[in-house]
């Protein structure tokens, strides 16, 4: 098969050995994959794959099942599916544990479905499982126009949770509001804290989902309510900062660190099962949709990476095969 490979500063579409489809696994003929910021970090050497994962970039894909390993009953050959991956999506074929594979929701084509697994799994895991979000609780989403952000906004609207977003332009804020956010703040205009505090009210906000990290930690803590939860899912604003532990204690607040890629297969399967039960029906009803900024043939991956690196996108950038 062919796959995108990192050769120095270049990305090359070239031959690559096929993996064996073992017991409990599924082989997918890839029709589309999607770019995540983790791919850019992996390319630069800053985010190596977990032990045992494919060295090829790509944390999700969609396509057709062409082989199943012993014991697999979740899917059959010929099914249109999408999958959450630890790596390997930038290729003609991928082998993945069956528990990480879901059917393409009715009403979507297989290309659109490539925009679902990674960001919807990340948003669902961290809001509803890690933070144990309850009905009516308020949420702040940083990077609201990202793939994870646009997925989260729609899920929060559906579950009755008001949200406030930060993003990189007034246009991005407007698009987030159109998806269901209540309000937002352009991060290029300074600190978000005053606008967010006015929106949240005197009691603060119960949950914050943050891919920024160090730069936002102190303001995040000021905004948390009593028993509030801050879930840190990225470090775009640095990994090291100071914090007031007294404020954390007085609020009985929790800071939760979370990653998805290196989790064990059973945990990923549990997340995917939750998506199938709780999110897929809403996609099929047209209440939630994947947000796609652009799509490129996979051979134009350099242009697609440049687009994402420019921080102008809303939602996902897809690569098609």
C-alpha positions in Angstrom: 0.0 0.0 0.0 1.0 3.7 -0.2 1.1 6.1 2.8 2.3 9.6 3.6 5.8 9.3 5.2 8.0 11.9 6.8 11.3 12.3 5.0 13.2 15.2 6.5 11.2 18.3 6.0 9.0 16.7 3.3 5.9 14.5 3.3 6.1 11.8 0.6 3.3 9.5 -0.8 5.2 6.2 -1.2 5.0 2.5 -0.7 4.7 1.3 2.9 4.3 -2.3 4.3 0.8 -3.5 5.1 0.0 -4.5 8.6 -1.4 -8.0 9.5 -5.1 -8.0 10.4 -5.0 -10.1 13.7 -7.8 -11.4 15.9 -10.1 -8.6 17.1 -9.0 -6.2 14.4 -10.5 -4.7 11.3 -8.8 -3.7 8.0 -10.3 -0.6 6.4 -9.8 0.7 2.8 -9.4 4.4 3.6 -11.5 6.8 1.6 -10.7 9.9 3.8 -8.7 10.9 6.8 -8.5 14.2 8.7 -5.7 16.4 10.0 -5.3 17.0 13.7 -2.9 19.4 15.4 -1.2 16.3 16.8 -0.2 15.4 13.3 1.7 18.7 13.0 3.4 18.0 16.3 4.3 14.5 15.3 5.8 15.7 12.0 8.0 18.2 13.9 9.2 15.4 16.3 7.2 16.8 19.3 4.6 14.0 19.6 5.8 10.5 18.9 3.2 7.7 18.5 2.5 5.5 21.5 4.4 2.2 21.8 3.1 -0.2 19.2 1.1 2.3 17.2 1.7 3.0 13.5 4.5 5.5 12.7 2.2 6.9 10.0 0.3 10.1 10.9 -3.5 10.2 11.1 -5.7 9.8 14.2 -9.0 8.9 12.3 -10.3 7.7 9.1 -13.4 6.6 7.2 -13.8 4.0 4.5 -14.9 0.4 3.8 -14.2 -2.8 5.8 -12.2 -5.1 3.6 -11.1 -7.7 6.2 -12.0 -8.8 9.7 -9.9 -10.7 12.2 -11.0 -13.7 14.1 -13.7 -13.0 16.6 -14.9 -9.7 15.1 -18.7 -9.4 15.1 -19.0 -5.6 15.4 -18.7 -5.1 11.6 -18.6 -7.1 8.4 -16.7 -6.9 5.1 -18.3 -4.2 3.0 -19.5 -2.0 5.8 -19.0 1.8 5.6 -17.2 2.8 8.8 -15.2 5.4 10.5 -12.5 4.7 13.1 -10.5 6.3 15.9 -6.8 5.6 15.5 -3.6 5.9 17.4 -1.9 6.4 14.0 -1.9 5.2 10.5 -4.7 7.2 8.9 -2.6 8.8 6.1 -2.6 5.6 4.2 -4.5 3.5 1.7 -5.3 1.0 4.3 -5.4 0.9 8.1 -5.7 -1.9 10.7 -7.5 -1.0 13.9 -9.1 -2.7 16.9 -12.8 -3.4 16.2 -13.9 -1.5 19.3 -12.6 1.7 17.8 -14.7 1.3 14.7 -18.2 2.8 14.2 -20.7 2.7 11.3 -21.0 5.9 9.2 -24.1 7.6 10.5 -27.1 7.6 8.2 -27.3 10.8 6.2 -23.5 11.3 6.0 -21.2 10.1 3.2 -18.0 8.3 4.0 -15.9 11.5 3.3 -17.8 13.5 5.9 -17.5 10.7 8.4 -13.8 11.1 8.5 -14.3 14.4 10.4 -16.1 12.6 13.3 -14.0 10.1 15.4 -11.1 12.1 16.9 -12.8 15.3 17.8 -16.2 13.9 18.8 -14.4 11.3 21.0 -12.2 13.9 22.5 -15.1 16.3 23.3 -17.4 13.6 24.6 -14.7 11.9 26.8 -13.6 15.2 28.4 -17.0 16.9 28.9 -19.3 14.0 29.8 -17.0 11.3 31.2 -13.9 13.1 32.7 -15.8 16.3 33.9 -19.1 14.4 34.5 -21.0 17.4 33.1 -24.5 17.7 34.5 -27.6 19.2 32.9 -27.7 23.1 33.1 -24.0 23.4 34.1 -22.1 26.1 32.2 -19.0 25.5 30.1 -16.2 27.5 28.7 -14.5 26.1 25.6 -11.1 27.5 24.6 -10.3 27.2 20.9 -14.0 27.0 20.2 -13.6 27.1 16.4 -11.3 24.0 16.4 -12.5 20.6 15.4 -13.0 19.6 19.1 -14.6 23.0 19.8 -17.1 22.8 17.0 -18.0 19.3 18.0 -18.4 20.3 21.7 -20.5 23.3 21.0 -23.1 21.2 19.2 -23.2 18.5 21.8 -23.5 21.1 24.6 -26.4 22.7 22.8 -28.1 19.3 22.5 -27.5 18.4 26.2 -28.8 21.8 27.4 -25.5 23.3 28.6 -24.8 26.9 27.9 -21.2 27.6 26.7 -18.8 30.5 26.2 -15.9 30.2 23.7 -12.6 31.8 23.0 -11.3 31.8 19.5 -8.9 33.7 17.2 -11.1 36.2 15.4 -14.5 37.9 15.5 -15.6 35.8 12.5 -14.7 32.6 14.3 -16.7 33.7 17.3 -19.7 34.4 15.1 -19.5 31.0 13.5 -19.3 29.4 17.0 -22.4 31.4 18.1 -24.2 30.2 14.9 -23.4 26.6 16.0 -24.9 27.1 19.4 -22.5 29.0 21.7 -24.0 31.8 23.8 -21.1 34.2 23.5 -17.3 34.4 23.0 -14.2 36.4 23.1 -11.5 37.1 20.5 -8.2 36.0 22.2 -6.3 38.6 20.2 -8.1 41.3 22.2 -6.4 40.5 25.5 -7.6 38.5 28.5 -10.9 36.7 28.2 -11.5 36.8 31.9 -13.7 39.9 32.3 -16.0 39.1 29.4 -16.3 35.4 30.5 -16.9 36.5 34.1 -19.8 38.7 33.0 -21.3 35.9 31.0 -20.8 33.3 33.8 -22.2 35.4 36.6 -21.1 35.6 40.3 -21.2 31.8 40.8 -18.7 31.1 38.0 -18.6 28.3 35.5 -18.7 24.6 36.3 -16.6 23.1 33.5 -13.7 24.5 31.4 -12.3 22.5 28.5 -8.8 23.9 27.7 -6.2 22.9 25.0 -4.1 26.0 25.9 -2.6 25.0 29.2 -0.2 27.2 31.2 -1.1 30.6 29.7 -4.7 30.3 30.7 -4.4 28.4 34.0 -4.7 31.3 36.5 -7.6 32.9 34.7 -9.4 29.6 34.4 -9.1 29.0 38.1 -10.6 32.4 38.8 -13.6 31.6 36.7 -14.4 28.1 38.1 -17.4 27.7 40.4 -17.4 25.9 43.7 -16.7 22.2 42.8 -15.7 23.3 39.3 -13.7 21.2 36.9 -10.9 22.3 34.6 -10.0 19.7 31.9 -6.6 20.3 30.3 -6.3 18.6 26.9 -3.4 20.5 25.3 -0.4 22.7 25.9 -0.5 25.3 23.1 0.1 28.0 25.7 2.9 26.2 27.6 3.3 23.4 30.0 4.7 25.2 33.0 3.1 28.0 35.1 2.4 29.1 38.7 -0.9 28.6 40.4 -2.6 29.6 43.6 -3.3 26.3 45.4 -5.3 28.1 48.0 -7.9 29.1 45.4 -8.0 25.6 44.2 -8.7 24.3 47.7 -11.2 26.9 48.7 -13.3 26.2 45.6 -12.9 22.5 46.0 -12.0 22.6 42.3 -10.4 19.8 40.3 -7.8 20.0 37.5 -8.0 17.0 35.2 -5.3 16.2 32.8 -6.5 14.2 29.8 -5.2 12.6 26.6 -6.9 10.2 24.2 -4.3 8.8 21.9 -2.4 6.5 24.3 -5.4 5.2 26.2 -5.9 1.4 26.2 -8.1 -0.1 23.6 -10.9 -1.0 26.1 -11.2 2.6 27.2 -11.3 3.8 23.6 -14.0 1.2 22.8 -16.0 2.5 25.8 -15.8 6.0 24.4 -16.8 4.9 20.9 -19.8 3.0 22.3 -20.9 6.1 24.1 -20.7 8.1 20.9 -22.8 5.4 19.1 -25.5 5.5 21.8 -25.6 9.2 22.6 -24.3 11.2 19.6 -24.8 9.1 16.5 -28.6 9.4 16.8 -28.4 13.2 16.9 -26.2 13.2 13.8 -28.7 11.0 12.0 -31.5 13.4 13.0 -29.5 16.4 11.6 -29.1 18.0 15.0 -25.3 17.6 15.0 -23.0 17.7 12.0 -19.3 17.5 11.2 -17.9 20.9 10.5 -15.4 20.8 7.5 -13.3 23.8 6.5 -11.6 22.2 3.5 -10.6 18.9 1.8 -7.6 18.0 -0.2 -6.4 15.0 -2.1 -4.0 13.2 0.2 -1.1 13.9 -2.2 -1.6 17.6 -1.4 -1.1 17.0 2.3 1.6 19.8 2.5 -1.0 22.4 1.5 -3.5 21.0 4.0 -0.9 21.1 6.8 0.0 24.7 5.9 -3.7 25.6 6.1 -4.1 24.2 9.6 -0.8 25.7 10.8 -2.1 29.1 9.7 -4.8 29.0 12.5 -7.5 30.3 10.2 -9.7 27.2 10.0 -13.1 26.5 11.6 -13.6 22.7 12.1 -11.8 20.0 10.2 -9.5 19.7 7.2 -9.9 16.4 5.4 -7.6 14.4 3.1 -9.3 12.2 0.5 -8.1 9.1 -1.3 
